[in-house]
Structure formats: structure tokens, C-alpha cells
């Protein structure tokens, strides 16, 4: 069962004097730079802590108005109404302590997205934001007349532009506080820190809180007033910023962490202010004043839990500062833990922290233990893992942290145990190759093979890797797989250098072995092999074809099909591997219907070439030339390892003569003279002009004869003597004329 609080102070008597608004516990203002928020540039917030017991409901504002002022002359830059967006009770560090009915604080968060431009907020001295409200909590112990003392929340920020350059900045952002209280004569810590989105340095100090310009007669001014010298609260006798909460250790704040510490020796409700100054590059650029109040009450007696440990079998407990030593010959390395609490009905939370090592067996200590009587003690034995040992002669550090469930904050006991566990000896692993030498000649296209041998006499796990100096093995074609084995490993290496790998410097490869014990790398060894690629001398190959000439010309008429067929031959007197391929200039063989396949072989390679030459290859021109380079190369690294055959194919359109004079009189009387009408010298067909038909009509436009045969003959058998008209139609041309038919 949770320990109950025995509250000896009755604060309700003082509450009767609260005639006006006695409600403000504290808070702060922050201004955060935002992106992806439409046209808004900043998020402006007021975080207010409200006395939920003593404060009147009417004093809880649904909106507040803050003022923004220029520091140089306190000129008002504008006023912003912030709506209430969060209204909730503060939690306690220990939620079960919420039963303290004399202390309950409400968190109110006011916020709005706003637009701020650098053209307006560019004064070098910066700006500040304030909110003024009356009044403070009636029962505050350390200031004079708190019920009539107002609060002013104050935050300074830098200009948005400095020397013509945008200055991006957000003010420090504080986390939401807890509703904790202080137990008299008991150490108390309270996190009052902030974070900074820009990584600026934050410095914390306790200062005298500001007193606002509002009053009991005007507790909530419509608009705050700017000032370079706001008044401060009046400390009661014996109190100051350095003694705002009295005690054997008065309230202090860590300048770097923002954590408050105090051991109070006097009951009461105390107000204080922490100034958080923001620095960038050693220059102050902003500040936030954060007011708050903490209550000191008389709490039930609570004692810290207790942690003890001893080596298994020992009669004495470990004393902090000692070092427990286990030798490598000890097969059992066990610790006995004893954890208890003088107070019954207490729930303990236990955490083990391995500072500079890991040991899964420590999880065997229970994480929770309930103390039902003063004699209850948790006993747990942990035998350290065989892999746990000291490294580099340094002791291992183990912390056992036990917390009770006391209010308002748990009490802790931390036991730090130093352990020296003598490590087992570890001999260095070794790595070698079965080459028997450290430098290897590597002829091009010849394969170098050998094995890499790793060995560890301690039978530890070993891993062998290969690392090229200044290059990746795979980039040059070297094959080696990283391998792992227990105590030993054998891994093959192979490389077949290519011409592209030939260079003046060696390829140096380090083969590295690492031994692992309990998953940790310990020792290494390296063997190095240098590879020298060597190019063998070689005669260039020779390319030829079955063509009788290299410049070919073909006349295309659109009627006859012409096919170009020949073979391309590559030969090498050294009988080297060969490549044979075609390189057409500014066209692709497949696009023009040419049949060809690149080939490879050894010593002698032949590939056929075939091409059906058609009119469409002229591309609507009278002449078109195609250039094809046939290339062969061997696998030597000589710059003269190529030979080339150029074939030029010129295609021409057949020429037609269109100057013809057909007979214009026929006498179809079978005397063998002018018996029919024809055109013996009709132009020949070519790629672009083809004869289509002849059509003969009478004088009334009626067709009397039509033929698509270019060797037509019209005997005029079925017509009477008269004049007739003809049309000779070609693809792109048309010829017209007449013919006279004479009959007896």
C-alpha cells in the first residue's frame, strides 16, 4: 500500500483573505520559428501555471493579450491575442502522490501562429514580449503582500535580420513541469531546463521576480505596458534571490543543466524566478524569465532503500571504493545482492546499470520488489557470464539503483561496484597464403589462384577480409569472399586481369584476420600480396571480306530486287581470342534491314552480311551513301590490336527521260502502218516515278480506253473517226495529248 502523506499545515485559513484574483503560480513566454505553416513564420505561446485550489474560476482567462516591444525605445510593435488551447492538471513525478489535497496546479497553454517579417523586426538591440496579470497566490511566504503583487512574464528575442542577413532563431523551449512539492529537511531536485532548437548555449540563474504594472483594481489590463525597468517583488525579511527557499541548502540552480536543488528547513509557499539566457557564438541574443512557486510541507518520515552486495561465499559485504577481483582460474564468479527498505508497505524499483560492459545475467535481479515488513529483503544471486572480463586492465563498473515510491519524489540508493575480472590470455591470430611469396606477376587473361589461410591457436572465431589499397577488389575483377571460421579458415582468391587493369603500379591487397571472443574483436594480423599485371606481346589481327571492292554503287528502279551479300573474315596469326563487330556510321543496321551478327572466336572468325537494297533507303533523295566499319580486335593490350575494314554503299535512283513524242494520228485499217496508238519511248520506272495508267476519252469526256500496262496498244476498233484525248499518269506527273483516228 502506498505511504500516506500526513500534512501538518492547514493552508485554508490563509485562503479566506483572497478577495481578488489570487491564482498565478508562474509560467513563461516562448517564440518558436515555424515552417510548413502557410504564411505564418512563428508560433507565440504563453505557458501559465494556475493555482487550482486557491484561484478563482473567474480568474482563468480564455484568452490573453501579450505585447511585443522594441528594446531600444520600448515602442509597441503590436499586440497579439492568444487563445487558450490546453487546460489540464499537472501530474506528479509519482502519480500516486496526487492525493495531496492542499496542492493542485493547472497548466494553461495559450498559443497562436503569427507572421513576423525581417523588414519590421530588424533593430539591432532586439525586442521583448510581455504579459501583465494580477495577482499572485495569497499564501506566498517569501514576498511582501503577495495578494496585491502582480506578475509580468518577460521574454527577449533577437532581430530577424542582422547586417542584411536573415537571423533564424527560436527562444528556449521549456518542458511542462510537474506538480511536485518539497518535503521539509529532505533533499529535493526539480528539472527547470529548456531546449533550444538552434543549438544555442543556455545559462541559468536565479533572479528576483518582476512585479507587473497591473493591480487589484485593474488585474487584467487590456494592453501590457512596455518598460526598460519593470519593478521587482519585495522580498520578505530574510529572503532574497539567493535565499528564495531557505534551508540547510537554499534553492540553487545548476548554470548548465537548469536543475534546481534545495534542502528546505522551513514550511511555506515560496516564489522564485529562473532567468535563462541564450548565447550564440559567445554573444547574448535572448533571455526568458520563468516564474514559479514551490510548497514546503511536513511529510511522513521516509528512509531511503538500501543496497548491499558480497561475493558468493564471503562473510563480509562489499564496501564502496573497493575492487572485487576474479582471477582467470576461477570458474565461478557470482555476486549475492541484498536489497531492502526500512519502511514497510513500500514498492521498490530496481535497475542495474552496466557502465562499461554488458552482461545479460544481471537481468536476473528482479526489477520490482514489495516490502511488507521491516524484515523483508530481496536476495538475488548473479553469476557473471564467462564473456565478461576487464579490458585494458580497467575495472568494470556496475551500478545498482533502487528507488522507493515515496512522495513527492522517490528516494534512491545507488550502489556502485568495481569489478576486476582477469581476462583469459589471447594469442594473436595469423594469416598466410599458399603462394609462398608476396609479389605475383599476373599476365593478362591468365588466372592467378591461391588460398588465404587463417589460424587462431586459442580456437577463437576468426574472420578474414581482403582490402585493396586505393581500389575495390570487385572493380578490377578480383574474387575473394570474406569468411568466418572457428579457430581457422581457408578462403580462395582468384584474378584474371584484363587489358583495362594494366598500369605501371602494382595492385596491393592486404589480407586481414581478426579474432573474436564473446562477440568482440581482439587481435589482428595482416599478410600483403602485390600483383603486377603483364601484357603479352601480340601481332594485330587482319580483317578482310569476300567483296572485290570496298566502294559499291547500286542503281535502284523500284522494280528489281537487289541484295548485297558478302562475308567478313578476321584472322590472327597468334591464334588469340578475337572479336568481330560492325560499326555503322550514323545509322543502325537493324533499322535499315541489314542482317549481321557480331561474333567472337579464337584465331579465325567469319560473319556473313546480307542487305536487301530497296528504294526507301534513299530517304527521298536521288543519292544516299552508307558507311560501315567492320572492326576486329584481339585480347592483347597493344594499342595496335585492331584492324578495320570500311565498306561504302552508294544507292542511286534510276534516271528517267520524260521528253517523248508519241504519234498523234492512227489509221486502224490493218495495213501495218499506224494501225494502233502506243508510246514506245515511255519513260522508264524509277524509285520515285512509276507508270500508273493511260486513259483515252472522246470529246464528250467519256472513257473509251484505259490500261495500266506500260506496253499498251489502242486499236480504236469500237470508235468512229474523230479526235480523242489521252492522259498518261505517273506517280508524281501527268502528260496530256490528243490522237486523231482516221477511218475509210
Secondary structure, DSSP 8 states (H G I E B T S, - for coil): ----------THHHHTT--S---EEEEEEEEEE-SSSTT--EEEEEEEEEETTTS-GGGS-SEEEEEEEETTT--EEEEEEEEEEEEEE---SSGGGGG-TT--EEEEEEEEEE---TTTS--TT-EEEEEEE--B-TTBSSBS-GGG--EEEEEEE--SEETTEE------EE-------EETTS-EEEE--EE-TT--EEEEEEE--B--S--SSSSS-SS----SS--B--B-TT--TTSSS-EEEEEEE-TTT-EEEEEE-S-EEEEEEEEEEEEETTEEEEEEEEEEEEEEE-------EEEEEEETT-SS---TT-EEEE-TT-S--EEEEEEEESSSSEEEEEEEEESS---GGGGGS-SEEEE-STT-EEEEEEE--TT---STT--EEEEEEEE---SSS--EEEEEEEEEE--------EEEESSSSSEEEEETT-EEEEEEEEE-TT--EEEEEEEETTS-GGGGT-EE--EEEESEEEEEEEEE--GGG--SS-EEEEEEEEEEETTEEEEEEEEEEEEEEE-------EEEES-S-SEEEEEE-SSS-EEEEEEEEEE-TT--EEEEEEEESSS-TGGGT-B---EEEESEEEEEEEEEE-GGGGTTSSEEEEEEEEEEEESS--TT-EEEEEEEEEEEE-----------EE--SSSSSS-SB--TT-----SS--EEEEEEE-TTS-EEEEE--TT--B--TTS-SEEEEEEEEESS-EEEEEEEE---
